[in-house]
């Protein structure tokens, strides 16, 4: 995993000649912007749950449609 390390980033930017406040501000902004990202595992888990829900919903709709069609055919 390639996790962002704001402390290391601040140290590198400061070592390149920046004033301490600038690297801290940059690192803080990057850290805030990346703190709510979703991991691949979280996304896959959510997709798996959604796929299961869609499958169950589709099965239910097919069952109801089949029952309605059966009733309509029997009324003829």
Secondary structure, 3 states (H helix, E strand, C coil): CCCCCHHHHHHHHHHCCCCHHHHHHHHHHHHHHHCCCCCHHHHHHHHHHHHHHHHHHHHHHHHHHHHHHHHHHHHC
